[in-house]
Each structure stands twice: as C-alpha cells, then as structure tokens.
Amino acid sequence: MISPEVAHILLPVIVGVSIVLMLIRPRGVPEVYWIGGGALLLIALRLIPLKLAGQAVAEGADVYLFLIGMMLLSELAREQGVFDWMSSIAVKSANGSCSRLFVLVYGIGTLVTIFMSNDATAVVLTPAILAAVRKAKVQPLPYLFVCALIANAASFVLPISNPANLVVFRAGMPSLAQWLESFAVPSVLSIVATFFAMRVVFRKELRETIECQAEDVELTANGKFVLAGLLLMVVVLLTASAMQKDLGLPTCLVALAITAAVSIKAKSSPLKLAKEISWATLILVAGLFIMVDSVESQGALKLTQAWLTWAQGLGPATGAMVTGFAVGVANNVVNNLPLGLIAGGTLQAAHIKGFIGSIGLIADAVLIGVDLGPNLSVTGSLATILWLLALRKEKIEVSFWRFLQVGAVVMPVALLFSLGGAILMQMLFHAS
C-alpha cells in the first residue's frame, strides 16, 4: 500500500508524464496509449479508487455521445461527397483569384466549425480542401492553415462548435441566450481578426492566380439528404441548447437516425461508417477525465483556485485579459482537453460568481482562452494534432516551427480582440 505522502508526489508525476508523452508521441505511438496507460497505472497503484475512476468516466457521458454523433455525421458527409462538393464550389467560384478562394474556403470552414464542430473542420474538411487546391494547382498551405485556425477561432460561436465547450461547462451549460450574450461579439471578433491576420501572413501566396479550371462536382441525392439532415441536427441542437438540455444524447440520436435513413436509402451497411469513428478519441477523453479527477482528489485545484482569485483581484478587465492569455498559452503546454477539464473543475470548485446560470467575465475569459489559445502551436488542441496527422497522410509536412511562425502572429491578435469584445460586452451589460 502506497503511503499518502508518496501518493501525493507520485500521482501528479504520472499525470504530468502521461500528458507530455501524449504531446510528443515517442516513436509515433498514438496519444490514447499514453493517457490510457497512465489512467490504468493510477488505478493499479490505487492512487485513485476504482469507484472514483468509474465516476470520472461517467462524468464524460455527454461528451462521448456528442463526439460519437459528430464523428458519425462527419464521416457520413464525407462518404456522400458533401465536403468535396463544397470544396469544388469554392474553387469554381474563385474565378481564378487565390485571394477570393481564400475568402471562400475561410467561409466554408467557419460554417462547418460553427455547426459541425472544430473536429469536422480540422479532420474531415482538410482532405477535401487539399484535393480541391491540388487540382487548382495553387500553393496549398494558406488554405490548409485556414482549416486548422478557423477550427479554433470559430469554435465558441455556439456550444456545439467545440467539444471543449462541453468539458469546460460540464457542471452547468449556459442557455443558448446566455451563451450568445457572452460569446457572440467575442467570437465574431475572433473570426474577423484571425482572417485579417492570416491575410497578412500569406499575402504573397494570395497574390497568385489560379491557372487550372475547376471540375464540377455534383451533389448526389444521398448527399442532399445528408445536407438536409445536418440542418435538422443544427435545429435540434439549438433547441436543446436554448432549453439548457445536455447536447450529447440529441447529437447521437439524430446522427444515428440520419445514418440509418441514408443506409436504407443507399442500401449500404452502416458498419463501415462505425469503423471510421475514432473510438480511440473517446478512450483518450475518458482517460483524461480520470486523470483530472485524480488530481482534484489530491486538492491540487486549490492552486488554480488561488490563481483565479488573484486574477479577479486585478479588476474585471485586467483580470480577464491576464486569465485569457494565461489559459491560451497554457493550452500549448498541456493541450486544451486536459486544461479544459482542469479549468472547468476550478471554476466549479471556486464558485466564481455567475458561473452557473449566468457566465461571469473570468469564466468567459477561461473559455475563450481554452478555445482560441490552441492556434498558437500544433500541440494546443487534439483537433490541430489530428489536422497535422491528416496532412502527413497526404505527404505534407508542417513542422512545429512553421506552425508557430503563423500562430505567433495570428493567435495573440485574435485573442486580444476577442477578450476585448468580452470585456466591452460585460461593461455594456452592467451599464444597462
């Protein structure tokens, strides 16, 4: 039996090492093995009771269901050519202008992120955009970076735009009206600032012209059916959000219904789609829930609570700016999923005024930092890591330093404007 003194030291070491190994992936071993192995080690050494580990896994039920539903719909849309159709429209509508193509790809990426989550943009839209720009024979990097960066920049427009939103607010998701009141203006500023910052970074590439004619891609009847299903999904989720209901179960049920209907219509087996779902991602998230709960059980969140209390003491505007930038940069050290879990637990434990039911400014800043901060580097979010892996499959290498060169310009600007928008809305709200 390990003594409490040793456990107090050993537990954070195992958690820290597991997260570091997840980020650097020695010998290319997938992230899930490091996190899953670390979680099992915590249980085996009795550093976290089996009952508490089970409760931690159960806490993520809404997140798992949401991820399953979104991954299933994303794969269905990909299989039925929805993303290829969207990409071909962008290239054709560009009329030979790389600058116009950039705007169109940015717009598509924004819509996909808002209504289908950032994972769909980073993982599923990216290959379709790459195929389209290769046919157009233009430099692909500006458009590929769009898929990575807008996936985070637009990921707090709606609660459904990023699984991290469910993680941060797992103790009590605000209603849709409260969400939009807090994040509508900051998210628009994030999207606009990211766009103009990227235009500056890729100004040379965007001066070129498209020499190759785009091929027409017709959307099949099944593709149109999937597109209609996606619109239905958005309506259902916005309704659930407005009623302050959990989003995971509605997402999963609607995705299953649409998949069943398309499979019957196309006379195909849905098992192929089920195989395409990244089940390892669900195990990864479950392992992170266990690790964060184990850290919480040791009282480690007292440090983060004390830090937030200090930040609040700086005043509303300064505290929000400091919190947002600290969380934003920290994403790139520990990844936004574990950081989102820690942040959510800290906010809940600290009982920050207005956190449940009405979002306080500090909580606003935390969420914005968790969602937008990963645009700094490839280690910031799971979506960005998956984006990088998708590119490697297509024989395209984007180094850590190349991403950082772009992210170091784009992320701070967008984060500054977004946090400024949150502070302004809070001031106007209180003034009224």
C-alpha positions in Angstrom: 0.0 0.0 0.0 1.4 3.4 -1.0 1.6 5.9 1.7 -0.3 9.2 1.4 2.9 11.2 1.3 4.3 9.1 -1.6 0.9 9.1 -3.4 0.8 12.9 -3.2 4.1 13.1 -5.1 3.6 10.1 -7.4 0.1 11.0 -8.7 1.0 14.3 -10.3 4.2 12.9 -11.7 2.2 10.1 -13.5 -0.4 12.6 -14.8 2.3 15.0 -16.0 4.4 12.4 -17.7 1.4 10.9 -19.4 0.3 14.3 -20.8 3.9 15.1 -22.0 4.1 11.7 -23.7 0.7 12.3 -25.3 2.0 15.6 -26.8 5.4 14.4 -28.1 4.2 10.9 -29.1 7.6 9.0 -28.8 8.1 6.6 -31.7 4.7 7.7 -33.2 2.8 5.8 -30.5 -0.8 7.2 -30.5 -1.9 9.6 -27.8 -4.5 7.2 -26.4 -1.9 4.7 -25.2 -0.1 7.2 -23.1 -3.2 8.6 -21.5 -5.0 5.3 -21.2 -1.8 3.7 -19.8 -1.4 6.5 -17.3 -5.0 6.2 -16.1 -4.7 2.4 -15.7 -1.5 2.9 -13.8 -3.2 5.3 -11.4 -5.9 2.7 -10.8 -3.5 -0.2 -10.5 -1.4 1.7 -7.9 -4.6 2.7 -6.1 -3.7 6.3 -6.5 -7.3 6.8 -7.4 -10.1 4.5 -6.1 -11.8 2.4 -8.7 -15.2 3.9 -7.7 -13.9 7.4 -8.2 -12.4 6.4 -11.6 -15.7 5.0 -12.6 -17.5 8.2 -11.6 -14.9 10.2 -13.6 -15.5 8.2 -16.7 -19.3 8.5 -16.2 -18.9 12.3 -16.0 -17.9 12.4 -19.6 -21.0 10.6 -20.9 -22.4 13.8 -22.6 -19.0 14.5 -24.2 -18.7 10.9 -25.6 -22.2 11.0 -27.1 -21.6 14.4 -28.6 -18.3 13.2 -30.2 -19.9 10.0 -31.5 -22.7 11.9 -33.1 -20.5 14.5 -34.7 -17.9 12.0 -35.9 -20.6 9.8 -37.4 -22.2 12.7 -39.3 -18.8 14.0 -40.4 -17.9 10.6 -41.9 -21.4 10.3 -43.5 -21.0 13.7 -45.1 -17.5 12.8 -46.3 -18.7 9.5 -47.8 -21.6 11.1 -49.6 -19.3 13.8 -51.1 -20.7 16.8 -49.2 -17.2 18.2 -48.4 -15.9 17.5 -51.9 -18.9 19.4 -53.3 -18.3 22.4 -51.0 -14.7 22.5 -51.9 -15.4 22.4 -55.7 -17.8 25.3 -55.3 -15.2 27.3 -53.6 -12.6 26.7 -56.4 -15.1 27.3 -59.2 -16.4 30.5 -57.5 -12.9 31.9 -57.0 -12.8 32.8 -60.8 -9.0 32.4 -60.9 -8.3 34.5 -57.8 -6.3 32.9 -54.9 -7.5 35.8 -52.7 -11.1 35.1 -53.5 -10.5 31.3 -53.0 -9.1 32.1 -49.5 -12.2 34.0 -48.6 -14.5 31.2 -49.8 -12.5 28.4 -48.0 -12.5 30.6 -44.9 -16.3 31.0 -45.1 -16.8 27.2 -45.6 -14.5 26.4 -42.7 -16.3 28.9 -40.5 -19.7 27.4 -41.2 -18.5 23.8 -40.8 -16.9 24.7 -37.4 -19.9 26.5 -36.1 -22.5 23.9 -37.0 -20.5 20.6 -37.1 -17.7 21.3 -34.5 -14.0 22.1 -35.0 -13.0 18.4 -35.3 -15.0 18.2 -38.6 -13.2 21.2 -40.0 -9.7 20.1 -38.9 -10.0 16.4 -39.8 -12.7 15.9 -42.5 -12.8 19.2 -44.4 -9.0 19.4 -44.7 -8.5 16.5 -47.1 -11.4 17.8 -49.3 -9.8 21.3 -49.4 -6.4 19.8 -50.2 -7.8 17.7 -53.1 -9.5 20.8 -54.5 -6.5 23.1 -54.3 -4.2 20.5 -55.7 -6.5 20.2 -58.8 -6.4 24.0 -59.0 -2.6 23.8 -58.9 -2.1 26.5 -56.2 0.1 26.5 -53.1 -2.0 24.6 -50.6 -0.6 25.9 -47.2 -2.8 29.1 -46.9 -6.0 27.1 -47.3 -4.8 24.2 -45.1 -3.9 26.7 -42.4 -7.4 28.0 -42.7 -8.8 24.6 -41.8 -6.6 24.5 -38.7 -7.0 28.0 -37.5 -10.7 28.7 -38.1 -11.4 25.4 -36.4 -10.4 27.1 -33.2 -11.2 30.7 -34.0 -14.9 29.9 -34.6 -15.2 27.2 -32.0 -17.1 29.3 -29.4 -19.8 30.8 -31.6 -22.2 28.1 -30.3 -21.9 25.5 -27.5 -21.9 22.8 -30.2 -18.9 24.2 -32.1 -16.2 22.6 -29.9 -16.3 19.5 -27.6 -14.1 21.5 -25.2 -17.1 23.8 -24.5 -18.9 20.8 -23.0 -15.9 20.0 -21.0 -15.4 23.4 -19.5 -19.1 23.9 -18.7 -19.8 20.3 -17.8 -21.1 21.4 -14.4 -23.8 23.5 -16.0 -24.0 24.6 -19.6 -25.5 28.1 -20.0 -28.6 28.5 -22.1 -28.3 29.5 -25.7 -29.4 33.0 -25.0 -26.8 33.4 -22.2 -24.1 31.9 -24.4 -24.8 34.3 -27.3 -25.0 37.2 -24.9 -21.5 36.4 -23.7 -19.8 35.0 -26.8 -21.5 36.4 -29.9 -19.4 39.5 -30.2 -16.1 37.9 -29.0 -16.4 35.0 -31.4 -17.2 37.4 -34.4 -14.1 39.4 -33.4 -12.1 36.2 -33.2 -13.1 35.1 -36.7 -12.5 38.5 -38.3 -9.2 39.1 -36.5 -7.9 35.7 -37.5 -9.0 36.3 -41.1 -7.1 39.6 -41.5 -4.0 38.3 -39.6 -3.8 35.3 -41.9 -4.2 37.5 -45.0 -1.1 39.4 -43.8 0.9 36.2 -43.1 0.0 34.7 -46.5 -0.2 37.9 -48.6 2.5 36.7 -51.0 0.8 33.4 -51.8 -2.6 35.1 -52.2 -1.4 37.4 -54.9 -1.1 34.4 -57.3 -3.8 33.4 -59.8 -5.5 30.0 -60.4 -4.5 28.7 -63.8 -6.4 25.4 -63.8 -10.1 25.2 -64.4 -12.1 23.6 -61.5 -14.0 20.4 -62.1 -17.8 20.4 -61.4 -18.8 18.1 -58.5 -22.5 17.2 -58.4 -24.1 16.6 -55.1 -25.9 13.2 -55.2 -29.4 12.7 -53.9 -28.0 11.0 -50.8 -25.6 13.9 -50.4 -28.5 16.3 -50.5 -30.3 14.1 -47.9 -27.3 14.2 -45.6 -27.1 18.0 -46.0 -30.8 18.3 -45.0 -30.0 16.0 -42.1 -27.2 18.3 -41.0 -29.6 21.2 -41.0 -32.1 19.2 -38.9 -29.2 18.4 -36.5 -28.5 22.1 -36.1 -32.1 22.9 -35.3 -32.4 20.1 -32.8 -29.2 21.1 -31.0 -30.0 24.8 -30.9 -33.4 23.9 -29.4 -31.7 21.7 -26.8 -29.2 24.4 -26.0 -32.0 27.0 -25.7 -33.7 24.7 -23.2 -30.4 24.1 -21.3 -30.5 20.4 -22.0 -27.4 18.2 -22.5 -26.3 18.2 -26.1 -24.7 14.7 -26.3 -27.7 12.5 -26.4 -29.6 14.6 -29.0 -26.5 14.7 -31.2 -26.0 11.0 -31.1 -29.7 10.2 -31.7 -30.1 12.5 -34.6 -26.8 11.2 -36.1 -28.0 7.6 -35.8 -31.3 8.4 -37.3 -29.8 10.2 -40.3 -27.2 7.4 -40.8 -29.9 4.7 -40.7 -32.1 6.6 -43.2 -29.1 7.1 -45.6 -28.0 3.5 -45.2 -31.5 2.2 -46.0 -31.8 4.6 -49.0 -28.4 3.7 -50.3 -28.8 0.0 -49.4 -25.4 0.1 -47.7 -24.1 -1.1 -44.3 -23.6 1.5 -41.6 -20.9 -0.7 -40.1 -18.4 0.8 -42.5 -19.1 4.2 -41.0 -18.9 2.9 -37.5 -15.4 1.6 -38.2 -14.3 5.1 -39.3 -15.3 6.7 -35.9 -12.2 7.4 -33.8 -13.1 5.2 -30.8 -9.6 5.8 -29.5 -10.5 9.5 -29.1 -13.3 8.5 -26.7 -10.9 6.4 -24.6 -8.4 9.3 -24.6 -11.1 11.7 -23.3 -12.2 9.1 -20.6 -8.6 8.7 -19.5 -8.2 12.5 -19.2 -11.4 12.6 -17.1 -9.8 10.0 -14.7 -6.5 12.0 -14.5 -8.1 15.3 -13.8 -10.4 13.8 -11.1 -7.4 12.1 -9.5 -5.6 15.5 -9.4 -8.7 17.1 -7.9 -8.9 14.4 -5.2 -5.4 15.4 -4.1 -6.5 19.0 -3.6 -4.3 20.3 -6.5 -7.1 22.5 -7.8 -6.5 24.8 -4.7 -3.6 26.2 -6.6 -5.6 27.1 -9.7 -8.4 28.4 -7.5 -5.9 30.7 -5.7 -4.6 31.9 -9.0 -8.1 32.7 -10.3 -8.8 34.6 -7.0 -5.6 36.6 -7.6 -6.6 37.3 -11.2 -10.1 38.5 -10.0 -8.3 40.9 -7.6 -6.7 42.7 -10.6 -10.0 44.1 -11.6 -12.5 42.9 -14.2 -10.8 44.0 -17.4 -7.2 43.3 -16.4 -8.2 40.0 -14.7 -10.0 38.8 -17.8 -7.0 39.7 -20.1 -4.5 38.0 -17.8 -6.7 34.9 -17.4 -7.4 34.6 -21.1 -3.8 34.9 -22.2 -2.5 32.6 -19.4 -5.0 29.9 -20.3 -4.4 30.5 -24.0 -0.7 29.9 -23.7 -1.1 27.1 -21.2 -3.1 25.1 -23.8 0.0 24.7 -25.8 1.9 23.2 -22.9 -0.7 20.7 -21.7 -3.3 20.6 -24.6 -6.7 22.1 -24.3 -8.7 19.0 -23.4 -6.9 18.4 -20.0 -6.7 22.1 -19.5 -10.4 22.5 -20.2 -11.2 19.8 -17.6 -8.9 21.5 -15.0 -10.4 24.9 -15.8 -14.0 23.6 -15.6 -13.2 21.9 -12.3 -11.5 25.0 -11.0 -14.4 27.3 -11.9 -16.9 24.9 -10.3 -14.9 24.4 -7.1 -14.1 28.1 -6.8 -17.8 29.0 -7.1 -17.0 32.1 -9.2 -19.9 34.4 -9.1 -22.2 34.0 -12.0 -20.6 30.8 -13.3 -23.7 28.6 -13.1 -26.7 30.1 -14.9 -25.0 33.4 -15.9 -21.4 33.4 -17.1 -19.0 35.7 -15.3 -16.3 37.6 -17.1 -13.5 35.4 -15.7 -15.3 32.3 -16.9 -15.8 34.0 -20.3 -12.0 34.6 -20.5 -11.3 31.0 -19.5 -13.5 29.6 -22.2 -12.1 31.9 -24.9 -8.5 31.0 -23.8 -9.3 27.3 -24.0 -10.9 27.5 -27.5 -8.7 30.1 -29.2 -5.3 29.6 -27.4 -4.5 26.4 -29.4 -4.0 28.5 -32.6 -0.5 29.2 -31.3 1.0 25.8 -31.9 0.3 22.3 -33.1 0.2 20.9 -29.6 -2.6 23.2 -28.5 -5.6 21.0 -29.2 -6.5 17.5 -30.3 -8.2 18.8 -33.4 -4.9 20.5 -34.5 -2.9 17.4 -33.8 -5.4 15.4 -35.9 -5.1 18.0 -38.6 -1.4 17.5 -38.7 -1.8 13.7 -38.9 -4.3 14.1 -41.8 -1.7 16.2 -43.7 1.0 13.6 -43.1 -1.2 11.0 -44.7 -1.2 13.2 -47.8 2.7 13.6 -47.7 2.6 17.2 -46.5 4.8 18.1 -43.5 4.1 21.2 -41.4 6.8 21.5 -38.8 6.2 22.7 -35.2 8.2 25.9 -36.0 6.3 26.6 -39.3 3.0 26.4 -37.4 4.4 28.6 -34.6 5.5 31.2 -37.1 1.9 31.6 -38.2 0.4 31.1 -34.8 2.6 33.6 -33.1 1.1 36.3 -35.3 -2.5 35.1 -35.6 -3.4 33.8 -32.1 -2.4 36.8 -29.9 -4.2 39.3 -32.2 -7.4 37.3 -32.3 -7.2 36.6 -28.5 -6.7 40.3 -27.8 -9.7 41.4 -29.9 -11.9 38.5 -28.6 -11.1 39.2 -24.9 -11.6 42.9 -25.6 -15.0 42.2 -27.0 -15.9 40.1 -23.9 -14.9 42.9 -21.6 -16.8 45.5 -23.7 -20.0 43.4 -23.6 -19.7 42.9 -19.9 -19.3 46.7 -19.4 -22.3 47.5 -21.6 -24.4 44.8 -19.9 -23.7 46.2 -16.4 -24.1 49.8 -17.6 -27.6 49.0 -18.8 
